[in-house]
Amino acid sequence: MTFPDRRPPHHRPPHHWVIGDVHGCADALQRLLVQLPAGDRLVFCGDVINRGSRIEEAMELVWDLVRRQGAVWLKGNHERDLVRQLDTGLAPGRPDLNGNDTYRQLGAARCRLWRDRLDQLPLAYWGQGWVATHAGFDPRTWQPDLNVRLAFWQAYDDRFGEVIVGHTPGPGLRRVGSIVLLDTGACYGGDLTAYCPETRQTRQVSNLAAAGGPLTAPSPGSAMSRAL
């Protein structure tokens, strides 16, 4: 795999680019990274793993950016769930783990090598006037919640400024008040999207090869929405 050269420029302070759910779409991620200014800081909004056909390549690419260039990989519900499943043991015939895309592609030994890295991923990244997290905040405690959707969207009172989240796929970047919904469904044949909170610019690449047609947004509470 070719890793992009992201050495910092000298003409301005670095901006941030928050990247939506990669879900194993390594090719789309490589094409997106080429579009982003060298030296800007990358924040991955979680769910780098599962679903796509090149999960380990996507994980290695993101982790290399974390290790060498200070990118941030936030924990998503898929990373959390894989760690939990690994911790409960590798019993034969367990449907939760045996049905996990990352476990099927990497196998038990390589998943174990990733376990501690995934467990230690942060839950949020705080910028100036904005925050990125995977799904949102629990409106009862205002702590990061890796599964929340509608309850957060309805209750958010701008206390943290702009909140940038993935988790809920849809056709294009969407806004609910000060909440930016960044998951544009790359693994379902949509786009992989990066968003810059300092400039509000976006960069997108299509991943139509992942599915047979364009993505349509799941309605809140639908079976597809609950399964994501």
LUMZA-816205 format. One record per residue: x, y, z of N, C-alpha, C, CB in turn. Coordinates in pm, whole numbers, padded with zeros to 5 digits, always signed. Glycine has a CB too. Layout:
% LUMZA-816205
XYZXYZXYZXYZ...
***
This chain:
% LUMZA-816205
+00084-00119+00000+00000+00000+00000+00087+00124+00000-00095+00001+00122+00050+00226-00079+00125+00350-00084+00066+00449+00016+00123+00409-00227+00149+00499+00106+00104+00594+00205+00131+00735+00155+00173+00570+00341+00032+00825+00160+00051+00959+00107+00149+01040+00189-00082+01032+00100+00222+01127+00121+00314+01218+00188+00235+01337+00240+00428+01265+00091+00228+01352+00372+00151+01461+00432+00240+01549+00517+00036+01405+00515+00359+01579+00469+00447+01671+00542+00385+01809+00545+00586+01675+00478+00402+01882+00657+00330+02008+00674+00381+02119+00583+00339+02054+00817+00289+02203+00532+00330+02323+00459+00370+02432+00557+00216+02373+00366+00419+02542+00505+00468+02649+00593+00390+02779+00574+00615+02674+00568+00284+02776+00493+00218+02902+00460+00104+02938+00553+00168+02897+00320+00053+02847+00636-00058+02879+00726-00064+02774+00836-00192+02885+00649-00132+02808+00947-00153+02705+01050-00237+02592+00994-00221+02766+01175-00216+02470+01041-00292+02357+00987-00440+02365+01023-00235+02226+01037-00522+02325+00929-00664+02305+00954-00687+02158+00991-00749+02345+00829-00812+02125+01020-00852+01989+01049-00947+01940+00940-00918+01979+01190-00937+01812+00909-01034+01746+00820-01088+01625+00893-00968+01705+00682-01218+01627+00919-01285+01516+00986-01340+01425+00877-01399+01566+01084-01308+01297+00886-01342+01200+00782-01448+01104+00835-01216+01122+00735-01551+01082+00756-01662+00997+00796-01626+00850+00798-01777+01018+00704-01725+00766+00823-01705+00622+00844-01639+00558+00720-01840+00553+00875-01520+00505+00739-01446+00443+00629-01497+00302+00600-01296+00439+00662-01523+00226+00703-01579+00090+00692-01507+00005+00588-01727+00099+00658-01375-00001+00597-01300-00092+00513-01284-00051+00369-01363-00222+00517-01321+00071+00333-01311+00119+00195-01175+00184+00173-01426+00219+00161-01071+00101+00168-00934+00151+00161-00907+00228+00033-00836+00036+00173-00961+00182-00078-00937+00251-00205-00996+00391-00203-00996+00170-00322-01120+00404-00157-01182+00536-00149-01104+00626-00053-01328+00524-00103-01055+00571+00057-00978+00651+00152-00850+00702+00088-00946+00568+00277-00779+00617+00016-00656+00663-00050-00685+00776-00148-00588+00547-00123-00794+00764-00224-00829+00868-00321-00871+00998-00251-00940+00820-00413-00937+00986-00136-00976+01105-00062-00854+01176-00004-01073+01068+00050-00760+01101+00050-00642+01162+00111-00563+01245+00013-00553+01055+00171-00561+01204-00113-00490+01281-00216-00549+01420-00231-00495+01206-00350-00679+01436-00202-00746+01565-00218-00724+01660-00101-00893+01544-00237-00673+01612+00011-00663+01694+00131-00527+01761+00139-00687+01609+00256-00524+01889+00183-00398+01962+00187-00295+01895+00277-00422+02105+00235-00173+01886+00228-00065+01827+00308-00045+01910+00435+00067+01820+00226-00025+01840+00546+00002+01907+00672-00119+01937+00756+00072+02032+00646-00240+01933+00697-00360+01950+00779-00381+01824+00863-00484+01978+00690-00445+01841+00979-00462+01728+01070-00590+01652+01037-00465+01776+01216-00579+01520+01038-00691+01434+01004-00753+01377+01130-00646+01321+00911-00886+01375+01135-00961+01316+01246-01060+01217+01185-01036+01428+01332-01040+01089+01214-01130+00985+01163-01240+00963+01265-01052+00851+01136-01365+00968+01217-01481+00975+01305-01527+00839+01356-01595+01042+01234-01440+00737+01349-01476+00605+01399-01534+00516+01290-01575+00617+01511-01548+00388+01323-01596+00286+01228-01508+00280+01103-01741+00316+01187-01378+00274+01126-01284+00245+01017-01299+00099+00975-01139+00274+01061-01342+00013+01067-01344-00132+01045-01481-00178+00993-01310-00207+01176-01486-00308+00960-01610-00379+00920-01664-00333+00784-01718-00357+01026-01752-00415+00731-01834-00393+00612-01757-00401+00481-01900-00260+00622-01651-00325+00460-01584-00318+00331-01499-00440+00302-01500-00196+00324-01442-00444+00181-01365-00560+00135-01217-00551+00167-01383-00577-00013-01169-00434+00211-01025-00415+00238-01007-00356+00377-00960-00324+00130-01059-00426+00476-01062-00373+00612-00922-00356+00669-01144-00464+00703-00839-00458+00658-00706-00448+00719-00622-00339+00652-00633-00584+00711-00635-00323+00522-00561-00216+00454-00606-00079+00504-00579-00226+00301-00736-00062+00523-00786+00065+00576-00734+00089+00717-00940+00067+00575-00735-00015+00801-00685-00001+00937-00536+00036+00938-00707-00132+01015-00458-00031+00854-00313-00003+00850-00286+00138+00801-00242-00105+00760-00361+00183+00702-00342+00318+00649-00373+00422+00756-00429+00340+00525-00486+00408+00823-00523+00505+00926-00425+00500+01042-00667+00479+00976-00387+00380+01084-00295+00371+01198-00159+00430+01163-00279+00225+01243-00114+00414+01038+00012+00474+00997+00004+00627+01005+00049+00430+00856-00110+00683+00967-00128+00827+00978-00131+00873+01124-00257+00869+00908-00190+00792+01211-00189+00822+01355-00046+00822+01407-00276+00721+01433+00029+00717+01373+00163+00698+01429+00264+00800+01376+00211+00557+01398+00257+00829+01246+00362+00911+01186+00326+01058+01176+00393+00860+01050+00197+01089+01166+00161+01226+01132+00056+01286+01225+00111+01232+00992+00030+01223+01337-00056+01283+01438-00203+01285+01404-00013+01419+01462-00248+01200+01311-00392+01188+01288-00459+01131+01413-00420+01100+01164-00590+01147+01420-00668+01098+01533-00772+01000+01481-00737+01217+01610-00773+00881+01538-00873+00779+01505-00965+00769+01626-00806+00638+01471-01089+00814+01612-01186+00807+01720-01252+00669+01722-01292+00917+01705-01294+00629+01839-01362+00500+01854-01505+00511+01805-01359+00454+02002-01546+00414+01724-01685+00401+01683-01749+00281+01749-01696+00390+01531-01879+00264+01728-01946+00149+01788-01893+00017+01733-02096+00159+01765-01844+00015+01610-01791-00110+01555-01658-00147+01618-01775-00098+01404-01571-00051+01644-01446-00081+01715-01476-00127+01858-01353+00043+01717-01565-00057+01925-01603-00097+02062-01660-00238+02064-01706+00001+02120-01748-00270+01971-01812-00401+01973-01713-00512+01944-01926-00406+01871-01618-00489+01853-01519-00592+01825-01434-00620+01949-01429-00550+01708-01393-00516+02020-01314-00536+02143-01395-00617+02244-01273-00400+02205-01520-00583+02261-01605-00658+02356-01617-00804+02316-01744-00594+02366-01636-00827+02187-01651-00965+02140-01523-01044+02159-01692-00966+01994-01408-00982+02133-01280-01049+02155-01260-01080+02304-01164-00962+02104-01302-00990+02391-01281-01008+02534-01368-01119+02593-01309-00880+02606-01478-01151+02527-01564-01258+02581-01523-01395+02532-01709-01231+02544-01417-01400+02450-01363-01529+02409-01399-01565+02268-01411-01636+02501-01325-01659+02213-01340-01701+02075-01406-01838+02068-01204-01703+02004-01520-01852+02131-01588-01981+02134-01635-02020+01994-01707-01977+02231-01616-02147+01955-01661-02190+01822-01811-02168+01804-01627-02338+01799-01847-02121+01686-01988-02106+01655-02054-01983+01712-02060-02222+01700-01976-01892+01772-02037-01771+01827-02080-01680+01713-01941-01698+01922-02209-01654+01694-02253-01577+01578-02208-01431+01582-02403-01582+01568-02195-01371+01701-02159-01230+01706-02018-01206+01654-02173-01177+01847-01924-01292+01689-01786-01275+01644-01763-01338+01508-01691-01335+01745-01817-01456+01486-01798-01521+01357-01866-01444+01245-01851-01663+01361-01965-01362+01277-02030-01278+01178-01967-01141+01162-02173-01262+01212-01858-01115+01234-01793-00986+01227-01702-00981+01105-01712-00958+01356-01721-00881+01019-01644-00872+00895-01494-00862+00921-01689-00753+00812-01456-00785+01021-01314-00767+01051-01254-00899+01098-01294-00659+01159-01326-00972+01181-01276-01100+01229-01264-01200+01115-01369-01156+01338-01359-01199+01022-01352-01291+00909-01233-01261+00819-01482-01285+00827-01205-01133+00796-01096-01098+00706-00958-01109+00771-01116-00957+00655-00947-01072+00898-00816-01071+00964-00785-01203+01033-00809-00958+01065-00887-01271+01083-00866-01391+01162-00839-01358+01308-00751-01471+01106-00841-01460+01392-00830-01441+01536-00698-01379+01577-00849-01573+01607-00587-01429+01523-00456-01383+01568-00435-01235+01536-00346-01466+01503-00468-01193+01415-00445-01053+01379-00544-00960+01450-00456-01034+01226-00666-01006+01473-00759-00925+01552-00705-00902+01692-00896-00993+01559-00645-01006+01750-00586-00990+01883-00474-00887+01884-00532-01124+01933-00397-00878+01775-00290-00779+01767-00346-00636+01766-00205-00802+01643-00467-00621+01714-00530-00489+01706-00610-00455+01832-00619-00482+01585-00636-00552+01917-00731-00533+02025-00698-00412+02114-00737-00658+02110-00574-00401+02162-00539-00293+02254-00544-00157+02185-00400-00316+02312-00502-00151+02061-00510-00024+01988-00654+00024+01979-00450-00039+01847-00745-00067+01941-00884-00029+01926-00947+00010+02060-00963-00142+01863-00910-00059+02165-00967-00031+02297-00927+00106+02348-00923-00138+02395-00809+00154+02310-00757+00280+02362-00790+00400+02274-00609+00270+02379-00866+00381+02169-00903+00495+02085-00985+00596+02165-00983+00447+01961-00963+00726+02143-01040+00828+02216-01184+00834+02167-00975+00966+02201-01270+00891+02249-01412+00901+02218-01448+01033+02149-01494+00886+02343-01364+01135+02165-01395+01266+02107-01266+01343+02083-01491+01348+02199-01272+01435+01990-01162+01527+01964-01219+01668+01967-01092+01497+01826-01158+01753+02051-01210+01887+02073-01127+01989+01998-01212+01920+02222-01192+02063+01909-01129+02174+01840-01175+02306+01900-01159+02168+01691-01143+02414+01832-01184+02547+01877-01323+02579+01824-01082+02656+01832-01423+02565+01911-01561+02590+01871-01628+02472+01805-01566+02705+01778-01566+02354+01812-01625+02234+01751-01569+02111+01820-01597+02229+01598-01640+02001+01801-01596+01872+01855-01638+01764+01757-01657+01847+01998-01553+01664+01742-01586+01546+01661-01600+01426+01753-01478+01521+01551-01701+01346+01729-01722+01221+01800-01798+01128+01706-01799+01243+01937-01809+01001+01741-01864+00909+01642-02013+00930+01617-01841+00768+01687-02093+00934+01722-02239+00939+01704-02303+01061+01768-02303+00814+01760-02249+01109+01879-02309+01222+01948-02288+01211+02098-02457+01233+01916-02374+01278+02172-02365+01282+02318-02498+01239+02379-02326+01423+02366-02488+01166+02489-02606+01126+02565-02665+01252+02627-02570+01019+02675-02787+01292+02594-02842+01417+02645-02871+01415+02795-02967+01450+02572-02859+01299+02859-02876+01294+03005-02748+01329+03077-02925+01156+03049-02634+01292+03020-02504+01312+03086-02411+01402+03007-02438+01178+03108-02439+01421+02880-02354+01494+02786-02215+01434+02776-02344+01638+02828-02209+01301+02790-02088+01225+02762-02102+01161+02623-02062+01117+02872-01989+01134+02555-01999+01070+02423-02075+00938+02429-01860+01047+02366-02161+00918+02331-02243+00797+02319-02222+00744+02178-02395+00827+02349-02179+00618+02166-02143+00564+02036-02261+00509+01958-02042+00456+02054-02381+00515+02013-02500+00465+01943-02612+00567+01928-02553+00347+02014-02602+00681+01992-02712+00776+01997-02740+00835+01859-02682+00887+02098-02866+00867+01837-02905+00939+01716-03009+01046+01752-02961+00840+01609-03137+01009+01736-03244+01107+01742-03249+01181+01876-03376+01040+01717-03225+01111+01987-03232+01178+02118-03132+01292+02126-03206+01077+02231-03013+01270+02072-02912+01376+02071-02950+01487+01974-02774+01319+02034-02994+01450+01855-03030+01552+01756-03139+01645+01810-03077+01485+01625-03235+01589+01883-03346+01669+01932-03308+01754+02054-03462+01580+01968-03212+01708+02135-03183+01775+02261-03063+01869+02254-03158+01673+02367-02983+01860+02150-02858+01936+02151-02884+02086+02156-02773+01901+02029-02815+02153+02249-02839+02296+02277-02719+02384+02245-02878+02313+02423-02629+02337+02158-02512+02414+02113-02407+02436+02221-02557+02548+02061-02412+02359+02328-02318+02381+02438-02173+02357+02398-02354+02292+02555-02149+02272+02299-02013+02242+02255-01977+02308+02123-01996+02093+02243-02064+02393+02071-02043+02446+01938-02086+02345+01834-01896+02484+01918-02017+02344+01722-02050+02251+01615-02005+02111+01654-01984+02295+01482-02093+02013+01634-02062+01873+01663-02061+01797+01531-02165+01811+01765-01949+01731+01502-01932+01658+01377-01934+01510+01409-01799+01697+01305-02027+01437+01347-02047+01296+01378-02056+01215+01249-02173+01277+01463-02030+01085+01262-02055+00989+01156-02177+00907+01193-01931+00898+01132-02166+00773+01181-02260+00677+01238-02389+00658+01159-02294+00718+01375-02448+00765+01106-02577+00755+01038-02558+00788+00890-02682+00849+01103-02558+00688+00800-02531+00716+00660-02647+00783+00589-02495+00589+00587-02611+00864+00492-02712+00931+00412-02648+00987+00286-02781+01041+00491-02730+01036+00193-02680+01087+00065-02627+01229+00077-02789+01081-00041-02501+01244+00105-02440+01376+00117-02435+01422+00261-02516+01476+00034-02346+01519+00285-02334+01578+00417-02464+01649+00454-02214+01677+00423-02510+01627+00577-02636+01685+00623-02612+01760+00753-02744+01576+00641-02701+01853+00784-02694+01929+00908-02826+01921+00983-02657+02076+00880-02815+01905+01115-02930+01918+01204-02891+02026+01304-02967+01781+01275-02930+02150+01277-02884+02260+01360-02733+02271+01352-02929+02242+01506-02666+02261+01468-02521+02270+01474-02453+02134+01465-02479+02338+01602-02528+02031+01430-02473+01896+01416-02448+01869+01268-02569+01788+01477-02326+01824+01238-02289+01788+01101-02287+01636+01092-02150+01849+01062-02369+01580+01003-02376+01435+00982-02287+01401+00862-02524+01388+00958-02176+01332+00892-02066+01319+00797-02059+01183+00729-01937+01344+00866-02135+01086+00775-02130+00953+00713-02215+00956+00587-02181+00843+00812-02147+00951+00472-02218+00953+00344-02217+00816+00278-02156+01056+00250-02202+00711+00358-02231+00575+00316-02138+00516+00212-02366+00570+00265-02007+00536+00230-01912+00483+00131-01927+00333+00112-01769+00514+00174-01948+00258+00220-01953+00113+00209-02082+00064+00143-01939+00049+00346-02179+00153+00125-02305+00119+00057-02310+00176-00084-02423+00170+00138-02197+00222-00136-02195+00278-00269-02214+00429-00272-02299+00215-00351-02209+00494-00155-02215+00639-00150-02077+00700-00161-02282+00685-00022-02058+00813-00096-01930+00883-00098-01858+00864+00035-01949+01032-00127-01727+00885+00031-01648+00903+00153-01617+01051+00161-01516+00815+00153-01648+01112+00274-01648+01258+00286-01555+01305+00396-01789+01309+00312-01485+01415+00368-01406+01486+00467-01460+01627+00480-01254+01488+00429-01463+01679+00602-01520+01811+00631-01420+01891+00714-01656+01799+00706-01397+02016+00676-01306+02104+00748-01386+02200+00834-01213+02181+00651-01382+02189+00966-01464+02278+01050-01416+02423+01048-01464+02228+01192-01289+02447+01018-01240+02585+01014-01294+02661+00893-01087+02587+01012-01310+02593+00780-01353+02660+00657-01492+02616+00609-01254+02634+00548-01544+02507+00667-01669+02444+00624-01664+02392+00480-01783+02544+00637-01546+02367+00432-01531+02303+00303-01545+02152+00317-01395+02339+00240-01582+02087+00208-01589+01942+00205-01509+01889+00087-01735+01893+00197-01464+01766+00101-01404+01691-00008-01471+01553-00009-01246+01680+00008-01502+01503-00127-01571+01375-00137-01514+01293-00252-01721+01395-00155-01516+01161-00235-01488+01070-00345-01601+00967-00350-01348+01000-00329-01636+00926-00469-01742+00827-00486-01688+00687-00462-01802+00837-00627-01774+00603-00407-01738+00462-00388-01848+00373-00445-01713+00430-00237-01897+00409-00563-02008+00335-00623-01974+00188-00647-02048+00399-00753-01846+00156-00658-01808+00017-00679-01845-00072-00561-01660+00007-00705-01873-00013-00444-01905-00092-00325-02045-00148-00328-01887-00008-00202-02131-00095-00413-02271-00141-00412-02330-00118-00550-02354-00067-00303-02451-00165-00568-02511-00161-00699-02579-00032-00735-02605-00268-00712-02585+00067-00646-02654+00190-00679-02631+00294-00573-02803+00166-00696-02682+00415-00592-02661+00523-00497-02733+00498-00365-02707+00653-00556-02682+00561-00261-02735+00543-00126-02860+00627-00106-02630+00579-00022-02957+00573-00035-03071+00650+00012-03068+00649+00164-03205+00592-00042-03106+00760+00223-03095+00775+00368-03199+00690+00439-03111+00922+00408-03158+00618+00547-03257+00546+00626-03338+00643+00710-03190+00441+00716-03466+00618+00724-03547+00703+00809-03520+00671+00954-03696+00686+00778-03526+00773+01046-03502+00747+01187-03593+00636+01240-03523+00874+01268-03534+00540+01310-03610+00431+01367-03634+00317+01273-03738+00481+01414-03589+00329+01146-03609+00218+01052-03520+00101+01085-03583+00264+00909-03547-00015+01026-03466-00134+01052-03322-00111+01010-03522-00254+00981-03301-00046+00895-03165-00020+00851-03094+00073+00947-03165+00040+00711-03163+00178+00993-03102+00273+01085-03062+00204+01215-03197+00389+01114-03147+00118+01267-03117+00051+01395-03002-00047+01381-03240-00021+01447-02981-00099+01262-02877-00201+01243-02739-00141+01226-02910-00285+01124-02728-00011+01202-02598+00050+01169-02516+00076+01293-02619+00181+01092
***
